[in-house]
Structure formats: C-alpha cells, structure tokens
Amino acid sequence: KIPLFSAAGLPHNEIAAQICRQAGLVKRLEKSDNLIEDGEEDNFAIVFAAMGVNMETAQFFKRDFEENGSMERVTLFLNLANDPTIERIIT
C-alpha cells in the first residue's frame, strides 16, 4: 500500500501511473549469487484506488494503463467526484 499525498500543481497523477508501470516483484538471490527463477510472474497484481477524482483523471489512468500494457495486472477502483459522498465515506 503506497498512499500518495499531494497538492495542487504537482504531478501526482503521472507519479502514480509511473509507479504502476514500473511495479514488479523483486527476484531473490541464493547464497551462491544465482538468481532464483520461479516462473510465476503472473501472480503479481496491482489494486489501484482513486477517491473523488474527476472523469478526466479517471480516463487518464485507464488510458495510461492500457497504452503501457499494465492493465492486464491492474484492478481499478475509481470513485468519481460526481459519485455520492457516502460511497467515499463507506469505502
């Protein structure tokens, strides 16, 4: 879980998208410095949640994940600004 806190004018959307693009599992090294390959890269997933974003921001994330091929491993939870406030409180 990586919360991003930002302020107006800072590139928080681009930073969040870049983190998702570059996210992956770290390979372990055995004591003999041999890389352990388990062939299970498909077990990695990202749950991306954005609360109270506008439609433009939601479309930016969807488009960015699709264009960079990371949508296959991303689950999106997008709460839009025009959604009822109670949904954000309950979530």
PDB file of N, CA, C and O in Angstrom:
ATOM      1  N   LYS A   1       0.852  -1.150   0.000  1.00  0.00           N
ATOM      2  CA  LYS A   1       0.000   0.000   0.000  1.00  0.00           C
ATOM      3  C   LYS A   1       0.907   1.224   0.000  1.00  0.00           C
ATOM      4  O   LYS A   1       1.754   1.394   0.877  1.00  0.00           O
ATOM      5  N   ILE A   2       0.706   2.070  -1.006  1.00  0.00           N
ATOM      6  CA  ILE A   2       1.510   3.291  -1.109  1.00  0.00           C
ATOM      7  C   ILE A   2       0.562   4.477  -1.260  1.00  0.00           C
ATOM      8  O   ILE A   2       0.107   4.751  -2.370  1.00  0.00           O
ATOM      9  N   PRO A   3       0.252   5.182  -0.186  1.00  0.00           N
ATOM     10  CA  PRO A   3      -0.600   6.368  -0.329  1.00  0.00           C
ATOM     11  C   PRO A   3       0.215   7.528  -0.884  1.00  0.00           C
ATOM     12  O   PRO A   3       1.364   7.731  -0.492  1.00  0.00           O
ATOM     13  N   LEU A   4      -0.379   8.285  -1.795  1.00  0.00           N
ATOM     14  CA  LEU A   4       0.271   9.471  -2.346  1.00  0.00           C
ATOM     15  C   LEU A   4      -0.504  10.695  -1.886  1.00  0.00           C
ATOM     16  O   LEU A   4      -1.697  10.820  -2.164  1.00  0.00           O
ATOM     17  N   PHE A   5       0.159  11.583  -1.195  1.00  0.00           N
ATOM     18  CA  PHE A   5      -0.450  12.831  -0.770  1.00  0.00           C
ATOM     19  C   PHE A   5       0.230  13.938  -1.555  1.00  0.00           C
ATOM     20  O   PHE A   5       1.455  13.960  -1.681  1.00  0.00           O
ATOM     21  N   SER A   6      -0.565  14.851  -2.079  1.00  0.00           N
ATOM     22  CA  SER A   6      -0.010  15.863  -2.949  1.00  0.00           C
ATOM     23  C   SER A   6      -0.775  17.171  -2.766  1.00  0.00           C
ATOM     24  O   SER A   6      -1.696  17.265  -1.955  1.00  0.00           O
ATOM     25  N   ALA A   7      -0.374  18.163  -3.532  1.00  0.00           N
ATOM     26  CA  ALA A   7      -1.043  19.460  -3.524  1.00  0.00           C
ATOM     27  C   ALA A   7      -1.285  19.891  -4.964  1.00  0.00           C
ATOM     28  O   ALA A   7      -0.747  19.299  -5.899  1.00  0.00           O
ATOM     29  N   ALA A   8      -2.079  20.900  -5.129  1.00  0.00           N
ATOM     30  CA  ALA A   8      -2.406  21.394  -6.463  1.00  0.00           C
ATOM     31  C   ALA A   8      -1.138  21.793  -7.212  1.00  0.00           C
ATOM     32  O   ALA A   8      -0.234  22.412  -6.651  1.00  0.00           O
ATOM     33  N   GLY A   9      -1.093  21.430  -8.479  1.00  0.00           N
ATOM     34  CA  GLY A   9       0.032  21.806  -9.327  1.00  0.00           C
ATOM     35  C   GLY A   9       1.162  20.803  -9.373  1.00  0.00           C
ATOM     36  O   GLY A   9       2.063  20.940 -10.200  1.00  0.00           O
ATOM     37  N   LEU A  10       1.146  19.798  -8.514  1.00  0.00           N
ATOM     38  CA  LEU A  10       2.199  18.783  -8.517  1.00  0.00           C
ATOM     39  C   LEU A  10       1.778  17.607  -9.401  1.00  0.00           C
ATOM     40  O   LEU A  10       0.583  17.351  -9.551  1.00  0.00           O
ATOM     41  N   PRO A  11       2.740  16.887  -9.987  1.00  0.00           N
ATOM     42  CA  PRO A  11       2.419  15.816 -10.952  1.00  0.00           C
ATOM     43  C   PRO A  11       2.046  14.485 -10.294  1.00  0.00           C
ATOM     44  O   PRO A  11       2.616  13.450 -10.640  1.00  0.00           O
ATOM     45  N   HIS A  12       1.099  14.494  -9.351  1.00  0.00           N
ATOM     46  CA  HIS A  12       0.762  13.274  -8.624  1.00  0.00           C
ATOM     47  C   HIS A  12       0.148  12.199  -9.514  1.00  0.00           C
ATOM     48  O   HIS A  12       0.390  11.014  -9.284  1.00  0.00           O
ATOM     49  N   ASN A  13      -0.636  12.572 -10.521  1.00  0.00           N
ATOM     50  CA  ASN A  13      -1.220  11.559 -11.410  1.00  0.00           C
ATOM     51  C   ASN A  13      -0.138  10.839 -12.205  1.00  0.00           C
ATOM     52  O   ASN A  13      -0.170   9.616 -12.338  1.00  0.00           O
ATOM     53  N   GLU A  14       0.809  11.592 -12.727  1.00  0.00           N
ATOM     54  CA  GLU A  14       1.892  10.995 -13.502  1.00  0.00           C
ATOM     55  C   GLU A  14       2.769  10.098 -12.629  1.00  0.00           C
ATOM     56  O   GLU A  14       3.218   9.042 -13.075  1.00  0.00           O
ATOM     57  N   ILE A  15       3.009  10.512 -11.400  1.00  0.00           N
ATOM     58  CA  ILE A  15       3.828   9.707 -10.483  1.00  0.00           C
ATOM     59  C   ILE A  15       3.121   8.399 -10.151  1.00  0.00           C
ATOM     60  O   ILE A  15       3.749   7.341 -10.150  1.00  0.00           O
ATOM     61  N   ALA A  16       1.821   8.460  -9.870  1.00  0.00           N
ATOM     62  CA  ALA A  16       1.061   7.241  -9.563  1.00  0.00           C
ATOM     63  C   ALA A  16       1.056   6.291 -10.755  1.00  0.00           C
ATOM     64  O   ALA A  16       1.223   5.083 -10.584  1.00  0.00           O
ATOM     65  N   ALA A  17       0.866   6.823 -11.961  1.00  0.00           N
ATOM     66  CA  ALA A  17       0.871   5.981 -13.161  1.00  0.00           C
ATOM     67  C   ALA A  17       2.248   5.361 -13.378  1.00  0.00           C
ATOM     68  O   ALA A  17       2.342   4.195 -13.762  1.00  0.00           O
ATOM     69  N   GLN A  18       3.311   6.117 -13.141  1.00  0.00           N
ATOM     70  CA  GLN A  18       4.664   5.594 -13.315  1.00  0.00           C
ATOM     71  C   GLN A  18       4.965   4.491 -12.306  1.00  0.00           C
ATOM     72  O   GLN A  18       5.611   3.502 -12.654  1.00  0.00           O
ATOM     73  N   ILE A  19       4.514   4.639 -11.079  1.00  0.00           N
ATOM     74  CA  ILE A  19       4.711   3.591 -10.071  1.00  0.00           C
ATOM     75  C   ILE A  19       4.055   2.297 -10.536  1.00  0.00           C
ATOM     76  O   ILE A  19       4.642   1.223 -10.406  1.00  0.00           O
ATOM     77  N   CYS A  20       2.848   2.393 -11.074  1.00  0.00           N
ATOM     78  CA  CYS A  20       2.145   1.191 -11.559  1.00  0.00           C
ATOM     79  C   CYS A  20       2.842   0.582 -12.767  1.00  0.00           C
ATOM     80  O   CYS A  20       2.909  -0.640 -12.894  1.00  0.00           O
ATOM     81  N   ARG A  21       3.365   1.429 -13.660  1.00  0.00           N
ATOM     82  CA  ARG A  21       4.081   0.913 -14.843  1.00  0.00           C
ATOM     83  C   ARG A  21       5.335   0.157 -14.445  1.00  0.00           C
ATOM     84  O   ARG A  21       5.649  -0.876 -15.036  1.00  0.00           O
ATOM     85  N   GLN A  22       6.052   0.654 -13.453  1.00  0.00           N
ATOM     86  CA  GLN A  22       7.346   0.084 -13.093  1.00  0.00           C
ATOM     87  C   GLN A  22       7.271  -0.939 -11.967  1.00  0.00           C
ATOM     88  O   GLN A  22       8.290  -1.524 -11.601  1.00  0.00           O
ATOM     89  N   ALA A  23       6.097  -1.162 -11.416  1.00  0.00           N
ATOM     90  CA  ALA A  23       5.964  -2.087 -10.286  1.00  0.00           C
ATOM     91  C   ALA A  23       6.216  -3.522 -10.725  1.00  0.00           C
ATOM     92  O   ALA A  23       5.854  -3.919 -11.832  1.00  0.00           O
ATOM     93  N   GLY A  24       6.834  -4.282  -9.854  1.00  0.00           N
ATOM     94  CA  GLY A  24       7.100  -5.695 -10.123  1.00  0.00           C
ATOM     95  C   GLY A  24       7.639  -6.370  -8.878  1.00  0.00           C
ATOM     96  O   GLY A  24       7.868  -5.735  -7.849  1.00  0.00           O
ATOM     97  N   LEU A  25       7.831  -7.652  -8.998  1.00  0.00           N
ATOM     98  CA  LEU A  25       8.370  -8.426  -7.888  1.00  0.00           C
ATOM     99  C   LEU A  25       9.891  -8.405  -7.918  1.00  0.00           C
ATOM    100  O   LEU A  25      10.493  -8.399  -8.991  1.00  0.00           O
ATOM    101  N   VAL A  26      10.499  -8.394  -6.768  1.00  0.00           N
ATOM    102  CA  VAL A  26      11.950  -8.424  -6.651  1.00  0.00           C
ATOM    103  C   VAL A  26      12.403  -9.877  -6.685  1.00  0.00           C
ATOM    104  O   VAL A  26      11.843 -10.725  -5.991  1.00  0.00           O
ATOM    105  N   LYS A  27      13.416 -10.162  -7.492  1.00  0.00           N
ATOM    106  CA  LYS A  27      13.967 -11.519  -7.575  1.00  0.00           C
ATOM    107  C   LYS A  27      14.919 -11.744  -6.413  1.00  0.00           C
ATOM    108  O   LYS A  27      15.693 -10.857  -6.051  1.00  0.00           O
ATOM    109  N   ARG A  28      14.859 -12.928  -5.835  1.00  0.00           N
ATOM    110  CA  ARG A  28      15.754 -13.276  -4.728  1.00  0.00           C
ATOM    111  C   ARG A  28      17.038 -13.884  -5.268  1.00  0.00           C
ATOM    112  O   ARG A  28      17.037 -14.530  -6.316  1.00  0.00           O
ATOM    113  N   LEU A  29      18.121 -13.676  -4.555  1.00  0.00           N
ATOM    114  CA  LEU A  29      19.390 -14.304  -4.884  1.00  0.00           C
ATOM    115  C   LEU A  29      19.664 -15.418  -3.881  1.00  0.00           C
ATOM    116  O   LEU A  29      19.469 -15.246  -2.678  1.00  0.00           O
ATOM    117  N   GLU A  30      20.115 -16.556  -4.387  1.00  0.00           N
ATOM    118  CA  GLU A  30      20.547 -17.631  -3.494  1.00  0.00           C
ATOM    119  C   GLU A  30      21.882 -17.244  -2.881  1.00  0.00           C
ATOM    120  O   GLU A  30      22.483 -16.249  -3.287  1.00  0.00           O
ATOM    121  N   LYS A  31      22.346 -18.005  -1.923  1.00  0.00           N
ATOM    122  CA  LYS A  31      23.625 -17.705  -1.278  1.00  0.00           C
ATOM    123  C   LYS A  31      24.780 -17.771  -2.267  1.00  0.00           C
ATOM    124  O   LYS A  31      25.816 -17.143  -2.049  1.00  0.00           O
ATOM    125  N   SER A  32      24.617 -18.521  -3.344  1.00  0.00           N
ATOM    126  CA  SER A  32      25.682 -18.629  -4.347  1.00  0.00           C
ATOM    127  C   SER A  32      25.555 -17.546  -5.416  1.00  0.00           C
ATOM    128  O   SER A  32      26.179 -17.651  -6.471  1.00  0.00           O
ATOM    129  N   ASP A  33      24.757 -16.507  -5.161  1.00  0.00           N
ATOM    130  CA  ASP A  33      24.534 -15.393  -6.085  1.00  0.00           C
ATOM    131  C   ASP A  33      23.858 -15.814  -7.380  1.00  0.00           C
ATOM    132  O   ASP A  33      23.984 -15.121  -8.390  1.00  0.00           O
ATOM    133  N   ASN A  34      23.152 -16.921  -7.376  1.00  0.00           N
ATOM    134  CA  ASN A  34      22.376 -17.326  -8.541  1.00  0.00           C
ATOM    135  C   ASN A  34      20.960 -16.786  -8.398  1.00  0.00           C
ATOM    136  O   ASN A  34      20.360 -16.857  -7.326  1.00  0.00           O
ATOM    137  N   LEU A  35      20.438 -16.246  -9.490  1.00  0.00           N
ATOM    138  CA  LEU A  35      19.097 -15.684  -9.486  1.00  0.00           C
ATOM    139  C   LEU A  35      18.071 -16.803  -9.435  1.00  0.00           C
ATOM    140  O   LEU A  35      18.155 -17.762 -10.203  1.00  0.00           O
ATOM    141  N   ILE A  36      17.115 -16.687  -8.547  1.00  0.00           N
ATOM    142  CA  ILE A  36      16.065 -17.700  -8.434  1.00  0.00           C
ATOM    143  C   ILE A  36      14.946 -17.337  -9.402  1.00  0.00           C
ATOM    144  O   ILE A  36      14.333 -16.277  -9.273  1.00  0.00           O
ATOM    145  N   GLU A  37      14.681 -18.192 -10.351  1.00  0.00           N
ATOM    146  CA  GLU A  37      13.594 -18.010 -11.303  1.00  0.00           C
ATOM    147  C   GLU A  37      12.481 -18.970 -10.937  1.00  0.00           C
ATOM    148  O   GLU A  37      12.660 -20.187 -10.992  1.00  0.00           O
ATOM    149  N   ASP A  38      11.337 -18.431 -10.566  1.00  0.00           N
ATOM    150  CA  ASP A  38      10.244 -19.327 -10.232  1.00  0.00           C
ATOM    151  C   ASP A  38       9.195 -19.400 -11.329  1.00  0.00           C
ATOM    152  O   ASP A  38       8.290 -20.232 -11.254  1.00  0.00           O
ATOM    153  N   GLY A  39       9.294 -18.548 -12.349  1.00  0.00           N
ATOM    154  CA  GLY A  39       8.364 -18.587 -13.460  1.00  0.00           C
ATOM    155  C   GLY A  39       6.945 -18.199 -13.090  1.00  0.00           C
ATOM    156  O   GLY A  39       6.007 -18.537 -13.812  1.00  0.00           O
ATOM    157  N   GLU A  40       6.771 -17.504 -11.991  1.00  0.00           N
ATOM    158  CA  GLU A  40       5.438 -17.156 -11.516  1.00  0.00           C
ATOM    159  C   GLU A  40       5.196 -15.650 -11.579  1.00  0.00           C
ATOM    160  O   GLU A  40       4.604 -15.093 -10.654  1.00  0.00           O
ATOM    161  N   GLU A  41       5.628 -14.985 -12.625  1.00  0.00           N
ATOM    162  CA  GLU A  41       5.429 -13.551 -12.739  1.00  0.00           C
ATOM    163  C   GLU A  41       3.954 -13.190 -12.880  1.00  0.00           C
ATOM    164  O   GLU A  41       3.568 -12.056 -12.596  1.00  0.00           O
ATOM    165  N   ASP A  42       3.132 -14.131 -13.313  1.00  0.00           N
ATOM    166  CA  ASP A  42       1.713 -13.869 -13.495  1.00  0.00           C
ATOM    167  C   ASP A  42       0.980 -13.701 -12.175  1.00  0.00           C
ATOM    168  O   ASP A  42      -0.178 -13.282 -12.177  1.00  0.00           O
ATOM    169  N   ASN A  43       1.604 -14.009 -11.057  1.00  0.00           N
ATOM    170  CA  ASN A  43       0.959 -13.898  -9.757  1.00  0.00           C
ATOM    171  C   ASN A  43       1.023 -12.487  -9.182  1.00  0.00           C
ATOM    172  O   ASN A  43       0.601 -12.276  -8.045  1.00  0.00           O
ATOM    173  N   PHE A  44       1.529 -11.531  -9.921  1.00  0.00           N
ATOM    174  CA  PHE A  44       1.660 -10.158  -9.453  1.00  0.00           C
ATOM    175  C   PHE A  44       0.470  -9.334  -9.943  1.00  0.00           C
ATOM    176  O   PHE A  44       0.101  -9.407 -11.115  1.00  0.00           O
ATOM    177  N   ALA A  45      -0.122  -8.559  -9.052  1.00  0.00           N
ATOM    178  CA  ALA A  45      -1.253  -7.708  -9.421  1.00  0.00           C
ATOM    179  C   ALA A  45      -1.175  -6.385  -8.662  1.00  0.00           C
ATOM    180  O   ALA A  45      -0.548  -6.288  -7.607  1.00  0.00           O
ATOM    181  N   ILE A  46      -1.821  -5.384  -9.222  1.00  0.00           N
ATOM    182  CA  ILE A  46      -1.890  -4.059  -8.612  1.00  0.00           C
ATOM    183  C   ILE A  46      -3.358  -3.721  -8.406  1.00  0.00           C
ATOM    184  O   ILE A  46      -4.164  -3.865  -9.326  1.00  0.00           O
ATOM    185  N   VAL A  47      -3.707  -3.278  -7.216  1.00  0.00           N
ATOM    186  CA  VAL A  47      -5.045  -2.745  -6.956  1.00  0.00           C
ATOM    187  C   VAL A  47      -4.877  -1.237  -6.866  1.00  0.00           C
ATOM    188  O   VAL A  47      -4.256  -0.727  -5.933  1.00  0.00           O
ATOM    189  N   PHE A  48      -5.432  -0.526  -7.839  1.00  0.00           N
ATOM    190  CA  PHE A  48      -5.283   0.924  -7.919  1.00  0.00           C
ATOM    191  C   PHE A  48      -6.602   1.569  -7.510  1.00  0.00           C
ATOM    192  O   PHE A  48      -7.636   1.311  -8.127  1.00  0.00           O
ATOM    193  N   ALA A  49      -6.574   2.400  -6.480  1.00  0.00           N
ATOM    194  CA  ALA A  49      -7.780   3.084  -6.000  1.00  0.00           C
ATOM    195  C   ALA A  49      -7.573   4.588  -6.057  1.00  0.00           C
ATOM    196  O   ALA A  49      -6.533   5.100  -5.642  1.00  0.00           O
ATOM    197  N   ALA A  50      -8.571   5.286  -6.575  1.00  0.00           N
ATOM    198  CA  ALA A  50      -8.549   6.748  -6.622  1.00  0.00           C
ATOM    199  C   ALA A  50      -9.894   7.245  -6.105  1.00  0.00           C
ATOM    200  O   ALA A  50     -10.947   6.831  -6.590  1.00  0.00           O
ATOM    201  N   MET A  51      -9.851   8.115  -5.140  1.00  0.00           N
ATOM    202  CA  MET A  51     -11.073   8.592  -4.485  1.00  0.00           C
ATOM    203  C   MET A  51     -11.366  10.036  -4.871  1.00  0.00           C
ATOM    204  O   MET A  51     -10.500  10.902  -4.753  1.00  0.00           O
ATOM    205  N   GLY A  52     -12.588  10.295  -5.332  1.00  0.00           N
ATOM    206  CA  GLY A  52     -13.033  11.650  -5.612  1.00  0.00           C
ATOM    207  C   GLY A  52     -12.369  12.307  -6.802  1.00  0.00           C
ATOM    208  O   GLY A  52     -12.232  13.530  -6.831  1.00  0.00           O
ATOM    209  N   VAL A  53     -11.952  11.520  -7.789  1.00  0.00           N
ATOM    210  CA  VAL A  53     -11.290  12.088  -8.967  1.00  0.00           C
ATOM    211  C   VAL A  53     -12.329  12.497 -10.005  1.00  0.00           C
ATOM    212  O   VAL A  53     -13.441  11.971 -10.025  1.00  0.00           O
ATOM    213  N   ASN A  54     -11.954  13.444 -10.869  1.00  0.00           N
ATOM    214  CA  ASN A  54     -12.868  13.828 -11.939  1.00  0.00           C
ATOM    215  C   ASN A  54     -12.753  12.839 -13.100  1.00  0.00           C
ATOM    216  O   ASN A  54     -11.852  12.001 -13.123  1.00  0.00           O
ATOM    217  N   MET A  55     -13.659  12.941 -14.046  1.00  0.00           N
ATOM    218  CA  MET A  55     -13.712  11.992 -15.157  1.00  0.00           C
ATOM    219  C   MET A  55     -12.436  12.055 -16.000  1.00  0.00           C
ATOM    220  O   MET A  55     -11.976  11.027 -16.497  1.00  0.00           O
ATOM    221  N   GLU A  56     -11.866  13.235 -16.165  1.00  0.00           N
ATOM    222  CA  GLU A  56     -10.629  13.390 -16.946  1.00  0.00           C
ATOM    223  C   GLU A  56      -9.477  12.601 -16.313  1.00  0.00           C
ATOM    224  O   GLU A  56      -8.710  11.944 -17.018  1.00  0.00           O
ATOM    225  N   THR A  57      -9.361  12.667 -15.007  1.00  0.00           N
ATOM    226  CA  THR A  57      -8.311  11.932 -14.300  1.00  0.00           C
ATOM    227  C   THR A  57      -8.530  10.431 -14.400  1.00  0.00           C
ATOM    228  O   THR A  57      -7.579   9.680 -14.614  1.00  0.00           O
ATOM    229  N   ALA A  58      -9.769   9.989 -14.247  1.00  0.00           N
ATOM    230  CA  ALA A  58     -10.082   8.561 -14.365  1.00  0.00           C
ATOM    231  C   ALA A  58      -9.728   8.050 -15.760  1.00  0.00           C
ATOM    232  O   ALA A  58      -9.156   6.969 -15.899  1.00  0.00           O
ATOM    233  N   GLN A  59     -10.063   8.818 -16.787  1.00  0.00           N
ATOM    234  CA  GLN A  59      -9.731   8.420 -18.159  1.00  0.00           C
ATOM    235  C   GLN A  59      -8.226   8.417 -18.390  1.00  0.00           C
ATOM    236  O   GLN A  59      -7.717   7.578 -19.134  1.00  0.00           O
ATOM    237  N   PHE A  60      -7.505   9.351 -17.758  1.00  0.00           N
ATOM    238  CA  PHE A  60      -6.047   9.377 -17.878  1.00  0.00           C
ATOM    239  C   PHE A  60      -5.440   8.065 -17.381  1.00  0.00           C
ATOM    240  O   PHE A  60      -4.597   7.476 -18.057  1.00  0.00           O
ATOM    241  N   PHE A  61      -5.866   7.607 -16.204  1.00  0.00           N
ATOM    242  CA  PHE A  61      -5.312   6.374 -15.647  1.00  0.00           C
ATOM    243  C   PHE A  61      -5.675   5.164 -16.500  1.00  0.00           C
ATOM    244  O   PHE A  61      -4.818   4.323 -16.772  1.00  0.00           O
ATOM    245  N   LYS A  62      -6.920   5.066 -16.922  1.00  0.00           N
ATOM    246  CA  LYS A  62      -7.331   3.943 -17.772  1.00  0.00           C
ATOM    247  C   LYS A  62      -6.513   3.913 -19.056  1.00  0.00           C
ATOM    248  O   LYS A  62      -5.996   2.867 -19.449  1.00  0.00           O
ATOM    249  N   ARG A  63      -6.398   5.075 -19.710  1.00  0.00           N
ATOM    250  CA  ARG A  63      -5.663   5.160 -20.975  1.00  0.00           C
ATOM    251  C   ARG A  63      -4.182   4.834 -20.772  1.00  0.00           C
ATOM    252  O   ARG A  63      -3.590   4.107 -21.570  1.00  0.00           O
ATOM    253  N   ASP A  64      -3.588   5.367 -19.713  1.00  0.00           N
ATOM    254  CA  ASP A  64      -2.168   5.128 -19.459  1.00  0.00           C
ATOM    255  C   ASP A  64      -1.895   3.646 -19.209  1.00  0.00           C
ATOM    256  O   ASP A  64      -0.933   3.098 -19.748  1.00  0.00           O
ATOM    257  N   PHE A  65      -2.725   2.996 -18.402  1.00  0.00           N
ATOM    258  CA  PHE A  65      -2.532   1.572 -18.115  1.00  0.00           C
ATOM    259  C   PHE A  65      -2.723   0.725 -19.366  1.00  0.00           C
ATOM    260  O   PHE A  65      -1.998  -0.249 -19.570  1.00  0.00           O
ATOM    261  N   GLU A  66      -3.696   1.087 -20.210  1.00  0.00           N
ATOM    262  CA  GLU A  66      -3.925   0.332 -21.444  1.00  0.00           C
ATOM    263  C   GLU A  66      -2.776   0.518 -22.431  1.00  0.00           C
ATOM    264  O   GLU A  66      -2.313  -0.453 -23.029  1.00  0.00           O
ATOM    265  N   GLU A  67      -2.308   1.761 -22.609  1.00  0.00           N
ATOM    266  CA  GLU A  67      -1.235   2.049 -23.566  1.00  0.00           C
ATOM    267  C   GLU A  67       0.078   1.394 -23.172  1.00  0.00           C
ATOM    268  O   GLU A  67       0.853   1.006 -24.046  1.00  0.00           O
ATOM    269  N   ASN A  68       0.346   1.263 -21.897  1.00  0.00           N
ATOM    270  CA  ASN A  68       1.625   0.722 -21.441  1.00  0.00           C
ATOM    271  C   ASN A  68       1.571  -0.764 -21.112  1.00  0.00           C
ATOM    272  O   ASN A  68       2.557  -1.332 -20.641  1.00  0.00           O
ATOM    273  N   GLY A  69       0.438  -1.390 -21.354  1.00  0.00           N
ATOM    274  CA  GLY A  69       0.336  -2.830 -21.160  1.00  0.00           C
ATOM    275  C   GLY A  69       0.226  -3.279 -19.721  1.00  0.00           C
ATOM    276  O   GLY A  69       0.317  -4.475 -19.445  1.00  0.00           O
ATOM    277  N   SER A  70       0.033  -2.360 -18.798  1.00  0.00           N
ATOM    278  CA  SER A  70      -0.061  -2.763 -17.396  1.00  0.00           C
ATOM    279  C   SER A  70      -1.497  -3.035 -16.964  1.00  0.00           C
ATOM    280  O   SER A  70      -1.725  -3.466 -15.834  1.00  0.00           O
ATOM    281  N   MET A  71      -2.471  -2.793 -17.843  1.00  0.00           N
ATOM    282  CA  MET A  71      -3.875  -3.019 -17.499  1.00  0.00           C
ATOM    283  C   MET A  71      -4.160  -4.492 -17.218  1.00  0.00           C
ATOM    284  O   MET A  71      -5.106  -4.815 -16.500  1.00  0.00           O
ATOM    285  N   GLU A  72      -3.351  -5.383 -17.778  1.00  0.00           N
ATOM    286  CA  GLU A  72      -3.539  -6.820 -17.566  1.00  0.00           C
ATOM    287  C   GLU A  72      -3.374  -7.206 -16.101  1.00  0.00           C
ATOM    288  O   GLU A  72      -3.958  -8.192 -15.649  1.00  0.00           O
ATOM    289  N   ARG A  73      -2.593  -6.446 -15.365  1.00  0.00           N
ATOM    290  CA  ARG A  73      -2.338  -6.792 -13.959  1.00  0.00           C
ATOM    291  C   ARG A  73      -2.887  -5.751 -12.982  1.00  0.00           C
ATOM    292  O   ARG A  73      -2.586  -5.799 -11.790  1.00  0.00           O
ATOM    293  N   VAL A  74      -3.700  -4.800 -13.492  1.00  0.00           N
ATOM    294  CA  VAL A  74      -4.247  -3.737 -12.649  1.00  0.00           C
ATOM    295  C   VAL A  74      -5.750  -3.936 -12.450  1.00  0.00           C
ATOM    296  O   VAL A  74      -6.491  -4.185 -13.401  1.00  0.00           O
ATOM    297  N   THR A  75      -6.176  -3.822 -11.200  1.00  0.00           N
ATOM    298  CA  THR A  75      -7.598  -3.755 -10.870  1.00  0.00           C
ATOM    299  C   THR A  75      -7.873  -2.324 -10.440  1.00  0.00           C
ATOM    300  O   THR A  75      -7.252  -1.817  -9.506  1.00  0.00           O
ATOM    301  N   LEU A  76      -8.810  -1.676 -11.126  1.00  0.00           N
ATOM    302  CA  LEU A  76      -9.102  -0.272 -10.848  1.00  0.00           C
ATOM    303  C   LEU A  76     -10.308  -0.131  -9.922  1.00  0.00           C
ATOM    304  O   LEU A  76     -11.330  -0.789 -10.116  1.00  0.00           O
ATOM    305  N   PHE A  77     -10.181   0.718  -8.930  1.00  0.00           N
ATOM    306  CA  PHE A  77     -11.303   1.149  -8.107  1.00  0.00           C
ATOM    307  C   PHE A  77     -11.307   2.662  -8.195  1.00  0.00           C
ATOM    308  O   PHE A  77     -10.489   3.330  -7.563  1.00  0.00           O
ATOM    309  N   LEU A  78     -12.232   3.203  -8.984  1.00  0.00           N
ATOM    310  CA  LEU A  78     -12.288   4.642  -9.199  1.00  0.00           C
ATOM    311  C   LEU A  78     -13.587   5.193  -8.628  1.00  0.00           C
ATOM    312  O   LEU A  78     -14.673   4.801  -9.053  1.00  0.00           O
ATOM    313  N   ASN A  79     -13.474   6.096  -7.672  1.00  0.00           N
ATOM    314  CA  ASN A  79     -14.625   6.801  -7.136  1.00  0.00           C
ATOM    315  C   ASN A  79     -14.568   8.199  -7.721  1.00  0.00           C
ATOM    316  O   ASN A  79     -13.647   8.965  -7.437  1.00  0.00           O
ATOM    317  N   LEU A  80     -15.554   8.525  -8.537  1.00  0.00           N
ATOM    318  CA  LEU A  80     -15.555   9.808  -9.233  1.00  0.00           C
ATOM    319  C   LEU A  80     -16.097  10.921  -8.342  1.00  0.00           C
ATOM    320  O   LEU A  80     -16.836  10.669  -7.390  1.00  0.00           O
ATOM    321  N   ALA A  81     -15.718  12.151  -8.668  1.00  0.00           N
ATOM    322  CA  ALA A  81     -16.128  13.307  -7.873  1.00  0.00           C
ATOM    323  C   ALA A  81     -17.640  13.483  -7.874  1.00  0.00           C
ATOM    324  O   ALA A  81     -18.202  13.997  -6.906  1.00  0.00           O
ATOM    325  N   ASN A  82     -18.309  13.063  -8.949  1.00  0.00           N
ATOM    326  CA  ASN A  82     -19.762  13.221  -9.004  1.00  0.00           C
ATOM    327  C   ASN A  82     -20.510  12.020  -8.412  1.00  0.00           C
ATOM    328  O   ASN A  82     -21.740  11.995  -8.437  1.00  0.00           O
ATOM    329  N   ASP A  83     -19.795  11.033  -7.886  1.00  0.00           N
ATOM    330  CA  ASP A  83     -20.422   9.922  -7.171  1.00  0.00           C
ATOM    331  C   ASP A  83     -20.859  10.416  -5.789  1.00  0.00           C
ATOM    332  O   ASP A  83     -20.303  11.388  -5.278  1.00  0.00           O
ATOM    333  N   PRO A  84     -21.846   9.759  -5.185  1.00  0.00           N
ATOM    334  CA  PRO A  84     -22.292  10.186  -3.848  1.00  0.00           C
ATOM    335  C   PRO A  84     -21.150  10.158  -2.822  1.00  0.00           C
ATOM    336  O   PRO A  84     -20.345   9.227  -2.798  1.00  0.00           O
ATOM    337  N   THR A  85     -21.098  11.173  -1.996  1.00  0.00           N
ATOM    338  CA  THR A  85     -20.052  11.291  -0.984  1.00  0.00           C
ATOM    339  C   THR A  85     -20.063  10.120  -0.014  1.00  0.00           C
ATOM    340  O   THR A  85     -19.012   9.706   0.475  1.00  0.00           O
ATOM    341  N   ILE A  86     -21.237   9.588   0.265  1.00  0.00           N
ATOM    342  CA  ILE A  86     -21.341   8.475   1.214  1.00  0.00           C
ATOM    343  C   ILE A  86     -20.526   7.269   0.753  1.00  0.00           C
ATOM    344  O   ILE A  86     -20.051   6.493   1.582  1.00  0.00           O
ATOM    345  N   GLU A  87     -20.358   7.104  -0.564  1.00  0.00           N
ATOM    346  CA  GLU A  87     -19.544   5.995  -1.078  1.00  0.00           C
ATOM    347  C   GLU A  87     -18.088   6.143  -0.651  1.00  0.00           C
ATOM    348  O   GLU A  87     -17.436   5.148  -0.332  1.00  0.00           O
ATOM    349  N   ARG A  88     -17.573   7.361  -0.642  1.00  0.00           N
ATOM    350  CA  ARG A  88     -16.191   7.586  -0.210  1.00  0.00           C
ATOM    351  C   ARG A  88     -16.052   7.360   1.288  1.00  0.00           C
ATOM    352  O   ARG A  88     -15.039   6.834   1.747  1.00  0.00           O
ATOM    353  N   ILE A  89     -17.060   7.753   2.049  1.00  0.00           N
ATOM    354  CA  ILE A  89     -17.014   7.578   3.499  1.00  0.00           C
ATOM    355  C   ILE A  89     -17.052   6.099   3.857  1.00  0.00           C
ATOM    356  O   ILE A  89     -16.301   5.649   4.723  1.00  0.00           O
ATOM    357  N   ILE A  90     -17.923   5.343   3.195  1.00  0.00           N
ATOM    358  CA  ILE A  90     -18.061   3.915   3.486  1.00  0.00           C
ATOM    359  C   ILE A  90     -16.815   3.153   3.063  1.00  0.00           C
ATOM    360  O   ILE A  90     -16.397   2.215   3.742  1.00  0.00           O
ATOM    361  N   THR A  91     -16.225   3.549   1.951  1.00  0.00           N
ATOM    362  CA  THR A  91     -15.051   2.860   1.441  1.00  0.00           C
ATOM    363  C   THR A  91     -13.865   3.184   2.303  1.00  0.00           C
ATOM    364  O   THR A  91     -12.764   2.700   2.044  1.00  0.00           O
TER     365      THR A  91
END
